[in-house]
Amino acid sequence: MGIVESSSLDQQFFGFRIYKLFDDGPLKKTGVQELEDFIIPPEEIINNSLPFTDFIKENLNNSITLRVFNLRKRNFSEITVVPNNNWGDGKHGALGASVRYENYASAHKNILRVLKTNENSLASKMQLIPGEDFIIALRPQDEDILTLNSNLQKDPLTIFKTILRENMNKNVEFHIYNEKKRARVEKVLLQVNDTNEILGCDVGYGKIHEFPKTVDVLPVNRQDMDSNKNEINIVPDEIKTNDTGKIKDDDMIQVKINNSEDSIKKHDI
């Protein structure tokens, strides 16, 4: 199945976000990370002359170089991979990954920062750390992962509330980022407690709540810096208005996520 890209969206800062890497798949062996890395469309894709899946098929068993954007570091790198069907059961594509087409320039903004957790709440049982933990995605029971960046027509808080409201009394996985620790997943049963709370925490999004850029402390090569100077400013789009919200049952906004949009369909490649 080809990946159809929406012509109604600005394609300049879009890429294929890696949602899942399958064991022993070619892409996993390159060291890319789930949810953190975006594959930048090759020139053939940008020019709309060839769907990404067809590009992979045409290069089956050949070494290809792909450009990757990393959410944490906010930089680009290149990986070399050989698409092939000589691994696994052949059901998960020649690269062994599930991807969605998303805006990589807004991914560090469209998340929720944990600001406060209440005692004896679900948030406290999840050991969410105020000020340090960020919620980037959720996976409802028996459904695919949805990042809070998957629908640019809605802010991350609205998407978050919608997922909670539609999955009460079900298990939901929370994908948590922390600038000082490795990403983790917390699986909980969503229920309203005695104080009419679901999670029992305050969250925020916007300029002051963006996921911080992670910087590697390495020796500086001035020549390399000069050669890469055109790759620094990659997030020019406007900052969303700051907002905070308490996650309570009576505060649920009834907004339906449009799961038919091509930009939030998942594809195995």
C-alpha positions as CSV (number, residue, x, y, z in Angstrom):
1,M,0.0,0.0,0.0
2,G,1.4,3.4,-1.0
3,I,1.6,6.3,1.4
4,V,-0.7,9.1,0.2
5,E,0.5,12.6,1.3
6,S,-2.1,15.3,1.9
7,S,-1.8,18.2,-0.6
8,S,-3.6,20.5,1.8
9,L,-0.7,20.5,4.2
10,D,2.6,22.3,4.0
11,Q,4.9,19.5,3.0
12,Q,8.2,21.3,3.6
13,F,8.6,20.1,7.2
14,F,7.0,16.6,6.9
15,G,8.6,13.3,7.2
16,F,7.8,9.6,8.0
17,R,7.8,9.3,11.8
18,I,8.9,5.9,13.0
19,Y,6.2,4.5,15.2
20,K,7.4,0.9,15.5
21,L,10.6,-1.0,14.7
22,F,10.3,-4.7,14.3
23,D,13.0,-7.0,15.7
24,D,15.7,-8.1,13.2
25,G,14.4,-5.6,10.7
26,P,16.9,-3.6,8.5
27,L,15.9,-0.2,9.9
28,K,16.2,-1.2,13.5
29,K,19.8,-2.3,13.0
30,T,20.7,1.3,12.0
31,G,20.1,2.6,15.5
32,V,17.1,4.8,14.8
33,Q,14.5,5.3,17.6
34,E,10.8,4.8,17.7
35,L,8.8,8.1,17.9
36,E,12.0,10.1,18.1
37,D,13.2,9.8,14.5
38,F,11.6,10.9,11.2
39,I,12.7,9.7,7.8
40,I,13.0,12.7,5.5
41,P,11.4,11.9,2.1
42,P,14.0,11.3,-0.7
43,E,13.9,13.6,-3.7
44,E,11.7,11.3,-5.6
45,I,9.1,11.5,-2.9
46,I,9.2,15.3,-2.5
47,N,8.6,15.7,-6.2
48,N,5.6,13.4,-5.9
49,S,6.9,11.2,-8.7
50,L,7.1,8.0,-6.6
51,P,5.3,6.8,-3.5
52,F,7.7,5.9,-0.6
53,T,6.7,2.2,-0.7
54,D,7.5,2.1,-4.4
55,F,10.8,3.8,-3.8
56,I,11.7,1.0,-1.3
57,K,10.6,-1.7,-3.7
58,E,12.7,-0.2,-6.5
59,N,15.7,-0.3,-4.2
60,L,15.1,-3.8,-2.8
61,N,18.4,-5.5,-1.8
62,N,20.3,-2.3,-2.7
63,S,22.1,0.0,-0.2
64,I,20.3,3.3,0.1
65,T,21.1,6.4,2.2
66,L,18.2,8.0,4.1
67,R,18.2,11.4,5.8
68,V,16.8,11.3,9.4
69,F,15.6,14.1,11.7
70,N,15.8,13.5,15.4
71,L,13.3,15.0,17.8
72,R,15.6,15.2,20.8
73,K,18.6,16.6,19.2
74,R,16.7,18.6,16.5
75,N,19.3,17.8,13.9
76,F,19.7,15.7,10.7
77,S,21.8,12.7,10.1
78,E,22.2,10.0,7.5
79,I,21.8,6.3,7.7
80,T,22.6,3.5,5.3
81,V,20.2,0.6,5.0
82,V,19.5,-2.3,2.6
83,P,15.7,-2.9,2.2
84,N,15.1,-6.7,1.9
85,N,12.6,-9.4,2.6
86,N,15.1,-11.9,4.0
87,W,14.2,-11.3,7.6
88,G,11.1,-12.1,9.9
89,D,7.9,-13.4,8.5
90,G,7.7,-11.0,5.5
91,K,4.6,-9.2,6.9
92,H,6.2,-5.9,8.0
93,G,7.8,-4.6,4.9
94,A,11.4,-4.5,3.5
95,L,12.6,-2.0,6.2
96,G,10.7,-3.5,9.1
97,A,9.0,-0.4,10.5
98,S,5.6,1.2,10.8
99,V,5.5,4.9,10.0
100,R,3.1,7.8,9.7
101,Y,3.5,11.1,7.8
102,E,3.9,13.9,10.3
103,N,5.3,17.4,10.7
104,Y,8.7,17.0,12.3
105,A,9.1,20.7,12.9
106,S,6.2,20.8,15.4
107,A,6.8,17.4,17.1
108,H,8.7,19.0,20.1
109,K,5.9,21.4,20.6
110,N,2.8,19.2,20.3
111,I,3.4,17.4,23.5
112,L,2.2,17.9,27.1
113,R,4.5,18.7,30.0
114,V,3.5,17.4,33.4
115,L,3.2,20.4,35.8
116,K,1.7,18.9,38.9
117,T,0.5,15.6,40.2
118,N,-2.1,15.1,43.0
119,E,-1.5,12.7,45.9
120,N,-3.0,9.2,45.5
121,S,-3.8,9.9,41.9
122,L,-3.3,7.8,38.8
123,A,-0.5,10.2,37.8
124,S,1.3,9.7,41.0
125,K,1.0,6.0,40.7
126,M,2.6,6.3,37.2
127,Q,5.4,8.2,39.0
128,L,5.1,11.2,36.6
129,I,7.7,13.8,37.4
130,P,6.4,17.4,37.4
131,G,8.5,19.7,35.3
132,E,10.5,16.9,33.8
133,D,8.1,14.4,32.2
134,F,6.4,14.9,28.8
135,I,3.5,12.9,27.4
136,I,4.1,12.5,23.6
137,A,1.8,9.7,22.6
138,L,-0.9,7.3,23.8
139,R,-1.9,3.9,22.7
140,P,-5.5,2.9,23.6
141,Q,-6.3,-0.8,24.1
142,D,-6.3,-2.8,20.9
143,E,-5.5,0.4,18.8
144,D,-2.5,2.0,17.2
145,I,-0.3,4.6,18.9
146,L,-1.5,8.2,18.4
147,T,1.0,11.0,19.0
148,L,-0.2,14.4,20.1
149,N,1.4,15.7,16.9
150,S,-0.7,13.6,14.6
151,N,-3.5,16.1,13.8
152,L,-2.3,19.7,13.3
153,Q,-5.9,20.9,13.2
154,K,-6.1,20.3,16.9
155,D,-3.9,21.3,19.8
156,P,-2.2,18.5,21.9
157,L,-4.4,19.1,24.9
158,T,-7.6,18.6,22.9
159,I,-6.3,15.4,21.3
160,F,-5.2,14.2,24.7
161,K,-8.6,14.8,26.3
162,T,-10.4,13.2,23.4
163,I,-8.3,10.0,23.7
164,L,-9.0,9.8,27.5
165,R,-12.7,10.4,27.1
166,E,-13.1,7.8,24.4
167,N,-11.2,5.1,26.4
168,M,-12.6,5.2,29.9
169,N,-12.5,1.9,31.7
170,K,-9.9,0.7,29.2
171,N,-6.1,0.2,29.4
172,V,-4.1,2.9,27.8
173,E,-0.3,3.1,27.3
174,F,1.3,6.5,27.9
175,H,4.5,7.2,26.1
176,I,6.6,9.4,28.3
177,Y,9.7,11.5,27.5
178,N,12.2,12.9,30.0
179,E,15.2,15.0,29.0
180,K,17.4,13.3,31.6
181,K,16.1,9.7,31.2
182,R,15.2,7.2,28.6
183,A,11.7,7.2,27.1
184,R,9.3,4.8,28.9
185,V,5.8,3.5,28.6
186,E,3.2,3.4,31.4
187,K,0.2,1.2,31.0
188,V,-2.8,2.1,33.2
189,L,-6.6,1.5,33.4
190,L,-8.5,4.8,33.0
191,Q,-11.1,5.3,35.6
192,V,-12.6,8.3,37.4
193,N,-11.7,8.5,41.1
194,D,-13.6,9.8,44.1
195,T,-12.6,13.4,43.4
196,N,-13.8,13.2,39.8
197,E,-10.3,13.0,38.4
198,I,-9.0,10.7,35.7
199,L,-5.2,11.2,35.9
200,G,-5.0,13.8,38.7
201,C,-2.4,16.0,37.2
202,D,-2.0,19.4,35.5
203,V,-0.4,19.6,32.1
204,G,0.8,22.4,29.9
205,Y,1.8,23.0,26.3
206,G,3.3,26.0,24.3
207,K,6.5,27.9,24.2
208,I,7.7,27.4,27.8
209,H,6.7,23.7,27.8
210,E,8.4,22.5,24.6
211,F,10.6,19.4,24.9
212,P,14.1,20.8,25.4
213,K,16.8,20.2,22.9
214,T,19.3,17.5,23.8
215,V,22.9,18.5,23.1
216,D,25.8,16.0,22.8
217,V,29.1,17.4,24.2
218,L,31.6,16.5,21.6
219,P,34.8,18.0,20.2
220,V,33.9,20.8,17.7
221,N,35.2,20.6,14.2
222,R,34.8,24.1,12.8
223,Q,34.9,22.9,9.2
224,D,32.0,20.5,9.9
225,M,30.0,23.4,11.5
226,D,30.5,25.6,8.5
227,S,29.4,22.8,6.1
228,N,26.2,22.2,8.1
229,K,25.3,25.8,8.8
230,N,22.3,25.7,6.5
231,E,20.7,22.9,8.6
232,I,20.3,24.8,11.9
233,N,17.0,26.7,11.6
234,I,14.5,24.0,10.9
235,V,11.6,25.1,13.1
236,P,10.3,28.4,11.7
237,D,6.6,27.9,12.2
238,E,4.6,29.9,14.8
239,I,4.5,28.9,18.4
240,K,1.2,27.8,19.8
241,T,-0.5,29.9,22.5
242,N,0.3,28.6,26.0
243,D,-2.4,26.6,27.6
244,T,-2.8,24.4,30.7
245,G,-5.6,22.1,31.7
246,K,-6.6,19.9,34.5
247,I,-7.6,16.4,33.4
248,K,-11.0,15.8,34.9
249,D,-14.0,14.0,33.7
250,D,-16.2,17.1,33.7
251,D,-13.6,18.9,31.6
252,M,-13.7,16.6,28.6
253,I,-14.0,18.3,25.3
254,Q,-16.0,16.2,23.0
255,V,-14.0,16.4,19.8
256,K,-13.8,13.5,17.4
257,I,-10.4,12.7,16.0
258,N,-10.6,12.2,12.2
259,N,-8.9,8.9,11.8
260,S,-9.5,8.9,8.0
261,E,-6.9,11.6,7.4
262,D,-4.0,10.3,5.4
263,S,-1.6,12.0,7.7
264,I,-2.5,9.8,10.6
265,K,-2.6,6.5,8.8
266,K,0.0,4.0,9.8
267,H,1.9,2.0,7.1
268,D,4.5,-0.8,7.3
269,I,7.5,-0.2,5.0
